[in-house]
Amino acid sequence: MLGFIWFIIMGGVIGWLASLMMKRDAAMGTVANIIVGIVGSFIGNSMLGFVTGGGTIGAWPPDWSGVLGALLGAVILLGIVNLIRRGRLR
């Protein structure tokens, strides 16, 4: 149960950091940050899984390769959403 709570918290932090990097912080709420962080975790760690063996964001102590993969995936996800909604990466 504690791993699930940590997974949600890390998903929110990663989604928030990705929204800051993509300049979408004012447009997103807490729930959207959590969703972006969790979906980004799956995207990023799936892509990096071929190189580093993957990682997790719900582990304690944190698996830093998983956290970086999740952040990369969240930024990619927000870039795709921006392309679809606005026609540019921003």
N, C-alpha and C positions, 0 to 999 in steps of 0.2 A: 504494500500500500504506500509506503514511504517513497519507493521508486517512482510510482505513478505521480505522486504530488510533485516530486522533484522534476519529473519530465514536463509537467504542465508549467511549472515556474520557469524552467530553462527555455521552454518553447516561447513563453511570453517575453523573456529578456532577449532572446535571439530575434524574435519578430520585431521587437521595438528597435533593436540595433539596426536591423535591416531596413526598417522604415526610415530611420534617421539617415542612413547612407543613401537611400533613394529619394530623400526629401519628400516623404509622404507622411511624416509623423502627425501632422495636424489632421489629416484625413482619416486616420485609422483609430479605432478604439482598442480597448484591452482584449476583447474577445478576438478581434481580427488579428492582433499581434500574436496571440497564442496560436491561432490556426495557421498563420503564415510561418511561425517558427516550427510547428510540428510538421506541416507539409514540406517545408524547406529542409527539415531534418531528413525526411525520407528521400527527397530529391538529391540533396548534396551527398549524403552517405551512400546512396546507391551509385552515384557517379564516382565517388572516391573509393568505394569498396573494391574496385578492380585494382587500384594502386596501393592503398594502405591496408586493405582488409576490412574497411568499414569501422564504424564506431557508434557509440550511443550517447544520448544526451541525458539519460535518466540514471546514470550510474553515480555512485559516490565512492571515492573522489571522482570528479568529472573527468571524462575521457576527452582530452583537449582536441584530438583529431576529430572526434565526433562533433564537438562544439564548432570547430572551424568548418567542417563539412556542412553542418546545419546552417551556419551563417551564409556560406556560399550558396547553398540551395535556396535559402530565403531571399537573397538578393536576386538570384535568377528568376525565382517565382514572381517577385514584385516587378522585375523588368518585363516579363511576359505579360503580366496584368496591365502594366502601363502601355505596352505596345497595342494590346487589344482595345483598351479603353480610350487611349489618347492618340494613338498612332506614332508615339515616340517613346524612347527609353526614359528620358529625363533623369 
